[in-house]
Amino acid sequence: MFTITKDTVIGDILDNAPETAPLFLEIGMHCLGCPASRGETVEQACYVHGQDADILVKRLNEAIAAKA
């Protein structure tokens, strides 16, 4: 199973678990197709968007587990 941490790159998440895209969009990360955003870690993106990385990591892993 693919496990996400704060250091996981967003592009890797979207490649391995595309069903997580709505979670990024919900917190204001609307530039998921942008090459720069795909190279950011979850922690970097959350910092830029004023979000808690721990909460997002938890939600992302829950979404992946629910699909498995």
KOLTOR-867343 format. One line per field, with one value per residue (C-alpha): residue number from 1; residue in three letters; x, y, z. Coordinates in nm, 4 decimals. Layout:
N
pos	c(NUM|...)
code	c(ALA|...)
east	c(X|...)
north	c(Y|...)
up	c(Z|...)
//
This chain:
68
pos	c(1|2|3|4|5|6|7|8|9|10|11|12|13|14|15|16|17|18|19|20|21|22|23|24|25|26|27|28|29|30|31|32|33|34|35|36|37|38|39|40|41|42|43|44|45|46|47|48|49|50|51|52|53|54|55|56|57|58|59|60|61|62|63|64|65|66|67|68)
code	c(MET|PHE|THR|ILE|THR|LYS|ASP|THR|VAL|ILE|GLY|ASP|ILE|LEU|ASP|ASN|ALA|PRO|GLU|THR|ALA|PRO|LEU|PHE|LEU|GLU|ILE|GLY|MET|HIS|CYS|LEU|GLY|CYS|PRO|ALA|SER|ARG|GLY|GLU|THR|VAL|GLU|GLN|ALA|CYS|TYR|VAL|HIS|GLY|GLN|ASP|ALA|ASP|ILE|LEU|VAL|LYS|ARG|LEU|ASN|GLU|ALA|ILE|ALA|ALA|LYS|ALA)
east	c(0.0000|0.1161|0.1670|0.1862|0.4019|0.4647|0.7719|0.5805|0.5827|0.2374|0.3069|0.3811|0.0573|-0.1486|0.0247|-0.0324|-0.3667|-0.5497|-0.8628|-0.6945|-0.7095|-1.0382|-0.8767|-0.6136|-0.8776|-1.0898|-0.8125|-0.7369|-0.4642|-0.6127|-0.2910|-0.2452|-0.1527|0.1178|0.4685|0.5841|0.3064|0.3627|0.7212|0.6312|0.6034|0.2801|0.4470|0.5678|0.2269|0.0459|0.2816|0.2147|-0.1619|-0.1798|-0.2955|-0.1983|0.0138|-0.0578|-0.4321|-0.3964|-0.1626|-0.4159|-0.7021|-0.4982|-0.3991|-0.7598|-0.8766|-0.6200|-0.7091|-1.0802|-1.0132|-0.8011)
north	c(0.0000|0.3517|0.5517|0.9295|1.1383|1.5125|1.4517|1.2769|1.4692|1.5696|1.4419|1.0965|1.1041|1.1968|0.9331|0.6571|0.7682|1.0027|0.9707|1.2035|1.5060|1.6368|1.6552|1.8928|2.0990|2.1242|2.3064|2.5499|2.3684|2.4304|2.4164|2.0387|2.0275|2.2907|2.1424|2.3352|2.2042|1.8444|1.8746|2.0068|1.7941|1.7857|1.9903|2.2578|2.2877|2.3068|2.5788|2.7886|2.7391|2.7893|2.4338|2.1763|1.9103|1.6486|1.6766|1.6516|1.3504|1.1755|1.2465|1.1366|0.8074|0.7473|0.8005|0.5524|0.2950|0.3285|0.2440|-0.0633)
up	c(0.0000|-0.0802|0.2420|0.2406|0.4731|0.4913|0.2729|-0.0054|-0.3347|-0.4577|-0.8081|-0.6659|-0.4683|-0.7727|-0.9862|-0.7296|-0.5870|-0.8249|-0.6120|-0.3597|-0.5929|-0.4452|-0.1009|-0.2359|-0.4130|-0.0965|0.0872|-0.1932|-0.3859|-0.7282|-0.9287|-0.9245|-1.2933|-1.2529|-1.2815|-0.9748|-0.7512|-0.8608|-0.7366|-0.3915|-0.0822|0.1139|0.3868|0.1421|-0.0217|0.3104|0.4283|0.1176|0.1500|0.5274|0.5987|0.8606|0.6900|0.9577|0.9008|0.5236|0.5488|0.7718|0.5296|0.2278|0.3891|0.4946|0.1353|0.0057|0.2729|0.1920|-0.1726|-0.0924)
//
